[in-house]
Amino acid sequence: MEIRYRPEELTRLPRSVRYETGKVIMIDQTLLPKEFKIIELRTVEEVAEAIITMKVRGAPAIGAAAAFGLALYADTTKAKNKDEFMDGFYRAYETLKNTRPTAVNLFWALNRIKKLVEENAESPLDELKKLIVAEAQRIADEDVEANLRMGHYGAEALPEGNVLTHCNAGSLATVQLGTVGAVLRVMNKDGTLKLLWVDETRPVLQGARLSAWEYHYDGIPLKLITDNMAGFVMQQGKVDAIIVGADRIVANGDFANKIGTYTLAVLAKEHGIPFFTVAPLSTIDMSLKSGKEIPIEERKPEEVLTCGGCRIAPDVDVYNPAFDVTPHRYLTGIITDRGVVYPPFERNLRRLFREEQ
């Protein structure tokens, strides 16, 4: 697979999250599409709150933001000695770890830095701080490069024509380009993407607010539909492939993604439409055997009872899972930064990880 484009050739958007000494800088996604605002966070607690309230969202972006939260601690701590520093580091680690339970990239990024710190525990304190900041930057840079590879692998795997996507797995959900977003951007550059169907993605409308906004911003031809229109659009023969992101993929190929993904997978099977998920290796959790083991975050009832700040339902009980789990039998393939994995997923995912070691 040849890398034919660089990130700046595929998007005009800046990185969704980045780090400068003493501050984590990110796009406040809760304000889109009404307002494009860059915010600066100066404490670990502010970074954690931004993750919880979805100012930053999407598994890879959450991972990078959490890593930058630890970099922020390293740069701003007033610890006078190594013991004080380590105590504060573990408190920051726990604060960030407890923000959102489903996205495995969060834990992957935090544990990667934690391991680095523990392996270099005897280093001078100033050197240890520099190592943390450098590793966080490396995590973000690697995410952009991984997205670029996924974009090219995915563009080769998907058929030419109309593609449907759900939620947001674009630039806003990663450091830059996106997982799904990179594939769509490469296809658009190649001329093989004819039309993008964007699900609105209730209850928080990440498709309408974020995906439609960023793909329109980059000049990708699209049509926005409500979630309950997707089956009819497929029935009309207007969808040639479906591509979605993932917040956690497990050893047998089952995966968690934004609520509504499972519905699309079943519909795709019925209509004979290829169905792909896209994620870097850091999203694949080989410690879990099946999707039944994935913890599913349940969010506040207000997300369902209101829309855009307006009340749309009476004060009734609400069930609001943020994600659902799609069984691997509905998947055509998993597009990763190391290539496309096809069935049998359990065997081929295991082989992929062996090759990486």
WOSUL-V978161 format. One record per residue. N is the residue number from 1. RES is the residue in one small letter. OMEGA is omega in whole degrees, 0 to 359 (* if undefined). D_FIRST is the distance of its C-alpha to the first C-alpha in Angstrom with 2 decimals. Layout:
BEGIN
n:N res:RES omega:OMEGA d_first:D_FIRST
n:N res:RES omega:OMEGA d_first:D_FIRST
END
This chain:
BEGIN
n:1 res:m omega:183 d_first:0.00
n:2 res:e omega:174 d_first:3.80
n:3 res:i omega:186 d_first:6.67
n:4 res:r omega:183 d_first:9.17
n:5 res:y omega:173 d_first:12.06
n:6 res:r omega:183 d_first:14.27
n:7 res:p omega:182 d_first:16.48
n:8 res:e omega:176 d_first:19.49
n:9 res:e omega:187 d_first:17.95
n:10 res:l omega:181 d_first:17.44
n:11 res:t omega:175 d_first:20.73
n:12 res:r omega:183 d_first:24.24
n:13 res:l omega:174 d_first:25.11
n:14 res:p omega:174 d_first:25.93
n:15 res:r omega:183 d_first:24.94
n:16 res:s omega:178 d_first:26.80
n:17 res:v omega:180 d_first:28.17
n:18 res:r omega:185 d_first:28.70
n:19 res:y omega:167 d_first:31.26
n:20 res:e omega:186 d_first:33.92
n:21 res:t omega:176 d_first:36.72
n:22 res:g omega:179 d_first:39.03
n:23 res:k omega:171 d_first:37.23
n:24 res:v omega:185 d_first:34.30
n:25 res:i omega:181 d_first:33.38
n:26 res:m omega:171 d_first:31.90
n:27 res:i omega:175 d_first:31.99
n:28 res:d omega:187 d_first:34.76
n:29 res:q omega:179 d_first:33.08
n:30 res:t omega:183 d_first:36.44
n:31 res:l omega:181 d_first:37.68
n:32 res:l omega:3 d_first:34.97
n:33 res:p omega:183 d_first:35.21
n:34 res:k omega:186 d_first:38.78
n:35 res:e omega:175 d_first:38.16
n:36 res:f omega:187 d_first:35.29
n:37 res:k omega:175 d_first:36.59
n:38 res:i omega:179 d_first:35.31
n:39 res:i omega:179 d_first:37.25
n:40 res:e omega:182 d_first:37.92
n:41 res:l omega:188 d_first:38.63
n:42 res:r omega:175 d_first:40.72
n:43 res:t omega:177 d_first:41.42
n:44 res:v omega:180 d_first:39.62
n:45 res:e omega:178 d_first:41.70
n:46 res:e omega:177 d_first:40.51
n:47 res:v omega:179 d_first:36.85
n:48 res:a omega:180 d_first:37.70
n:49 res:e omega:178 d_first:39.59
n:50 res:a omega:177 d_first:36.73
n:51 res:i omega:181 d_first:34.47
n:52 res:i omega:184 d_first:37.27
n:53 res:t omega:175 d_first:38.14
n:54 res:m omega:167 d_first:34.53
n:55 res:k omega:169 d_first:34.68
n:56 res:v omega:183 d_first:31.24
n:57 res:r omega:188 d_first:29.41
n:58 res:g omega:189 d_first:26.09
n:59 res:a omega:182 d_first:25.10
n:60 res:p omega:179 d_first:22.79
n:61 res:a omega:177 d_first:25.28
n:62 res:i omega:178 d_first:28.15
n:63 res:g omega:180 d_first:26.67
n:64 res:a omega:180 d_first:26.30
n:65 res:a omega:179 d_first:29.78
n:66 res:a omega:177 d_first:31.31
n:67 res:a omega:178 d_first:29.90
n:68 res:f omega:175 d_first:31.34
n:69 res:g omega:177 d_first:34.57
n:70 res:l omega:175 d_first:34.91
n:71 res:a omega:178 d_first:34.19
n:72 res:l omega:176 d_first:36.92
n:73 res:y omega:183 d_first:39.28
n:74 res:a omega:183 d_first:38.66
n:75 res:d omega:189 d_first:39.44
n:76 res:t omega:182 d_first:42.46
n:77 res:t omega:177 d_first:44.20
n:78 res:k omega:180 d_first:47.79
n:79 res:a omega:184 d_first:47.82
n:80 res:k omega:180 d_first:50.23
n:81 res:n omega:185 d_first:49.02
n:82 res:k omega:181 d_first:46.26
n:83 res:d omega:178 d_first:47.88
n:84 res:e omega:180 d_first:48.19
n:85 res:f omega:182 d_first:44.61
n:86 res:m omega:177 d_first:43.30
n:87 res:d omega:179 d_first:45.54
n:88 res:g omega:179 d_first:44.23
n:89 res:f omega:181 d_first:40.61
n:90 res:y omega:175 d_first:41.03
n:91 res:r omega:178 d_first:42.82
n:92 res:a omega:178 d_first:39.98
n:93 res:y omega:181 d_first:37.48
n:94 res:e omega:179 d_first:39.62
n:95 res:t omega:181 d_first:40.12
n:96 res:l omega:181 d_first:36.41
n:97 res:k omega:185 d_first:35.63
n:98 res:n omega:183 d_first:38.23
n:99 res:t omega:182 d_first:36.86
n:100 res:r omega:191 d_first:34.66
n:101 res:p omega:192 d_first:34.29
n:102 res:t omega:186 d_first:31.32
n:103 res:a omega:186 d_first:28.27
n:104 res:v omega:179 d_first:27.12
n:105 res:n omega:177 d_first:25.26
n:106 res:l omega:182 d_first:28.78
n:107 res:f omega:179 d_first:29.93
n:108 res:w omega:182 d_first:26.75
n:109 res:a omega:180 d_first:27.04
n:110 res:l omega:181 d_first:30.81
n:111 res:n omega:177 d_first:30.76
n:112 res:r omega:179 d_first:28.24
n:113 res:i omega:178 d_first:30.72
n:114 res:k omega:178 d_first:33.70
n:115 res:k omega:179 d_first:32.44
n:116 res:l omega:180 d_first:31.94
n:117 res:v omega:182 d_first:35.48
n:118 res:e omega:178 d_first:37.01
n:119 res:e omega:182 d_first:35.40
n:120 res:n omega:185 d_first:36.84
n:121 res:a omega:182 d_first:40.11
n:122 res:e omega:181 d_first:42.18
n:123 res:s omega:175 d_first:40.61
n:124 res:p omega:186 d_first:42.83
n:125 res:l omega:181 d_first:42.67
n:126 res:d omega:179 d_first:41.40
n:127 res:e omega:179 d_first:38.52
n:128 res:l omega:178 d_first:37.67
n:129 res:k omega:180 d_first:37.58
n:130 res:k omega:178 d_first:35.19
n:131 res:l omega:180 d_first:32.86
n:132 res:i omega:181 d_first:32.80
n:133 res:v omega:181 d_first:32.05
n:134 res:a omega:181 d_first:29.28
n:135 res:e omega:177 d_first:27.64
n:136 res:a omega:177 d_first:27.88
n:137 res:q omega:180 d_first:26.25
n:138 res:r omega:178 d_first:23.45
n:139 res:i omega:180 d_first:22.92
n:140 res:a omega:180 d_first:22.69
n:141 res:d omega:179 d_first:20.32
n:142 res:e omega:179 d_first:17.96
n:143 res:d omega:179 d_first:18.13
n:144 res:v omega:180 d_first:17.00
n:145 res:e omega:178 d_first:13.95
n:146 res:a omega:179 d_first:13.20
n:147 res:n omega:180 d_first:13.78
n:148 res:l omega:178 d_first:11.44
n:149 res:r omega:178 d_first:8.46
n:150 res:m omega:179 d_first:10.20
n:151 res:g omega:181 d_first:10.66
n:152 res:h omega:176 d_first:7.23
n:153 res:y omega:183 d_first:6.79
n:154 res:g omega:180 d_first:10.37
n:155 res:a omega:177 d_first:10.45
n:156 res:e omega:185 d_first:8.62
n:157 res:a omega:185 d_first:11.09
n:158 res:l omega:177 d_first:14.19
n:159 res:p omega:174 d_first:16.48
n:160 res:e omega:177 d_first:17.73
n:161 res:g omega:183 d_first:21.06
n:162 res:n omega:183 d_first:22.96
n:163 res:v omega:176 d_first:21.70
n:164 res:l omega:177 d_first:24.14
n:165 res:t omega:185 d_first:23.81
n:166 res:h omega:181 d_first:26.41
n:167 res:c omega:179 d_first:27.57
n:168 res:n omega:173 d_first:25.51
n:169 res:a omega:181 d_first:22.13
n:170 res:g omega:181 d_first:21.40
n:171 res:s omega:184 d_first:21.99
n:172 res:l omega:182 d_first:25.43
n:173 res:a omega:179 d_first:24.35
n:174 res:t omega:176 d_first:22.07
n:175 res:v omega:176 d_first:22.48
n:176 res:q omega:178 d_first:20.53
n:177 res:l omega:183 d_first:18.16
n:178 res:g omega:173 d_first:18.54
n:179 res:t omega:170 d_first:16.62
n:180 res:v omega:183 d_first:17.49
n:181 res:g omega:179 d_first:18.19
n:182 res:a omega:178 d_first:14.76
n:183 res:v omega:181 d_first:13.49
n:184 res:l omega:182 d_first:16.62
n:185 res:r omega:177 d_first:16.40
n:186 res:v omega:178 d_first:12.99
n:187 res:m omega:179 d_first:14.40
n:188 res:n omega:178 d_first:17.60
n:189 res:k omega:180 d_first:16.23
n:190 res:d omega:183 d_first:14.58
n:191 res:g omega:181 d_first:17.93
n:192 res:t omega:175 d_first:16.92
n:193 res:l omega:182 d_first:18.93
n:194 res:k omega:180 d_first:22.51
n:195 res:l omega:176 d_first:24.42
n:196 res:l omega:172 d_first:24.04
n:197 res:w omega:182 d_first:26.80
n:198 res:v omega:172 d_first:27.74
n:199 res:d omega:180 d_first:30.05
n:200 res:e omega:176 d_first:32.74
n:201 res:t omega:172 d_first:32.47
n:202 res:r omega:8 d_first:36.01
n:203 res:p omega:186 d_first:37.80
n:204 res:v omega:173 d_first:36.32
n:205 res:l omega:179 d_first:34.47
n:206 res:q omega:177 d_first:31.15
n:207 res:g omega:182 d_first:29.64
n:208 res:a omega:185 d_first:32.47
n:209 res:r omega:191 d_first:33.07
n:210 res:l omega:182 d_first:29.64
n:211 res:s omega:180 d_first:26.80
n:212 res:a omega:181 d_first:28.83
n:213 res:w omega:187 d_first:29.83
n:214 res:e omega:180 d_first:26.49
n:215 res:y omega:173 d_first:24.65
n:216 res:h omega:179 d_first:27.76
n:217 res:y omega:181 d_first:27.79
n:218 res:d omega:172 d_first:24.34
n:219 res:g omega:178 d_first:25.41
n:220 res:i omega:181 d_first:23.51
n:221 res:p omega:185 d_first:25.81
n:222 res:l omega:169 d_first:27.20
n:223 res:k omega:179 d_first:30.22
n:224 res:l omega:178 d_first:31.73
n:225 res:i omega:172 d_first:33.42
n:226 res:t omega:184 d_first:35.50
n:227 res:d omega:185 d_first:34.17
n:228 res:n omega:174 d_first:36.65
n:229 res:m omega:190 d_first:35.51
n:230 res:a omega:181 d_first:32.05
n:231 res:g omega:180 d_first:33.43
n:232 res:f omega:178 d_first:35.32
n:233 res:v omega:176 d_first:32.36
n:234 res:m omega:181 d_first:30.45
n:235 res:q omega:179 d_first:33.60
n:236 res:q omega:179 d_first:33.72
n:237 res:g omega:185 d_first:30.33
n:238 res:k omega:179 d_first:28.89
n:239 res:v omega:180 d_first:25.89
n:240 res:d omega:178 d_first:22.81
n:241 res:a omega:175 d_first:20.88
n:242 res:i omega:181 d_first:21.76
n:243 res:i omega:182 d_first:19.66
n:244 res:v omega:176 d_first:21.38
n:245 res:g omega:178 d_first:21.05
n:246 res:a omega:174 d_first:22.64
n:247 res:d omega:172 d_first:25.19
n:248 res:r omega:174 d_first:25.15
n:249 res:i omega:183 d_first:23.39
n:250 res:v omega:194 d_first:25.39
n:251 res:a omega:181 d_first:25.03
n:252 res:n omega:179 d_first:25.57
n:253 res:g omega:172 d_first:23.16
n:254 res:d omega:180 d_first:26.02
n:255 res:f omega:175 d_first:25.38
n:256 res:a omega:175 d_first:27.55
n:257 res:n omega:183 d_first:26.94
n:258 res:k omega:180 d_first:29.35
n:259 res:i omega:185 d_first:32.37
n:260 res:g omega:180 d_first:31.92
n:261 res:t omega:180 d_first:28.44
n:262 res:y omega:178 d_first:30.07
n:263 res:t omega:179 d_first:32.04
n:264 res:l omega:181 d_first:29.00
n:265 res:a omega:179 d_first:27.42
n:266 res:v omega:179 d_first:30.66
n:267 res:l omega:179 d_first:30.90
n:268 res:a omega:179 d_first:27.36
n:269 res:k omega:181 d_first:28.31
n:270 res:e omega:185 d_first:31.52
n:271 res:h omega:177 d_first:29.91
n:272 res:g omega:183 d_first:26.96
n:273 res:i omega:177 d_first:24.37
n:274 res:p omega:184 d_first:20.92
n:275 res:f omega:184 d_first:21.12
n:276 res:f omega:164 d_first:18.30
n:277 res:t omega:184 d_first:18.71
n:278 res:v omega:179 d_first:16.37
n:279 res:a omega:174 d_first:17.11
n:280 res:p omega:180 d_first:16.14
n:281 res:l omega:181 d_first:17.32
n:282 res:s omega:179 d_first:20.51
n:283 res:t omega:182 d_first:21.53
n:284 res:i omega:183 d_first:21.60
n:285 res:d omega:183 d_first:25.11
n:286 res:m omega:179 d_first:25.45
n:287 res:s omega:178 d_first:29.16
n:288 res:l omega:185 d_first:29.99
n:289 res:k omega:182 d_first:30.14
n:290 res:s omega:182 d_first:30.32
n:291 res:g omega:179 d_first:30.46
n:292 res:k omega:182 d_first:34.25
n:293 res:e omega:183 d_first:34.06
n:294 res:i omega:175 d_first:32.27
n:295 res:p omega:182 d_first:34.87
n:296 res:i omega:179 d_first:35.13
n:297 res:e omega:172 d_first:36.43
n:298 res:e omega:187 d_first:39.39
n:299 res:r omega:188 d_first:40.12
n:300 res:k omega:179 d_first:43.34
n:301 res:p omega:183 d_first:45.23
n:302 res:e omega:180 d_first:45.47
n:303 res:e omega:180 d_first:41.88
n:304 res:v omega:184 d_first:43.04
n:305 res:l omega:181 d_first:46.58
n:306 res:t omega:175 d_first:45.63
n:307 res:c omega:182 d_first:43.18
n:308 res:g omega:180 d_first:42.88
n:309 res:g omega:181 d_first:45.93
n:310 res:c omega:178 d_first:48.02
n:311 res:r omega:182 d_first:49.60
n:312 res:i omega:181 d_first:48.55
n:313 res:a omega:176 d_first:50.12
n:314 res:p omega:182 d_first:53.33
n:315 res:d omega:182 d_first:53.59
n:316 res:v omega:176 d_first:52.38
n:317 res:d omega:184 d_first:50.43
n:318 res:v omega:169 d_first:46.65
n:319 res:y omega:188 d_first:43.76
n:320 res:n omega:173 d_first:40.67
n:321 res:p omega:182 d_first:37.73
n:322 res:a omega:185 d_first:34.76
n:323 res:f omega:166 d_first:32.19
n:324 res:d omega:182 d_first:32.05
n:325 res:v omega:177 d_first:30.24
n:326 res:t omega:178 d_first:28.19
n:327 res:p omega:186 d_first:28.37
n:328 res:h omega:182 d_first:25.22
n:329 res:r omega:180 d_first:26.64
n:330 res:y omega:186 d_first:25.83
n:331 res:l omega:170 d_first:22.11
n:332 res:t omega:181 d_first:19.53
n:333 res:g omega:176 d_first:16.73
n:334 res:i omega:180 d_first:15.99
n:335 res:i omega:180 d_first:12.89
n:336 res:t omega:177 d_first:12.59
n:337 res:d omega:177 d_first:11.00
n:338 res:r omega:179 d_first:9.96
n:339 res:g omega:181 d_first:8.61
n:340 res:v omega:179 d_first:10.93
n:341 res:v omega:180 d_first:14.29
n:342 res:y omega:178 d_first:16.54
n:343 res:p omega:359 d_first:20.26
n:344 res:p omega:189 d_first:22.13
n:345 res:f omega:184 d_first:21.09
n:346 res:e omega:179 d_first:23.61
n:347 res:r omega:186 d_first:22.51
n:348 res:n omega:173 d_first:18.74
n:349 res:l omega:178 d_first:19.11
n:350 res:r omega:180 d_first:21.41
n:351 res:r omega:180 d_first:19.05
n:352 res:l omega:180 d_first:16.28
n:353 res:f omega:176 d_first:18.97
n:354 res:r omega:180 d_first:20.29
n:355 res:e omega:181 d_first:17.05
n:356 res:e omega:184 d_first:17.15
n:357 res:q omega:* d_first:20.76
END
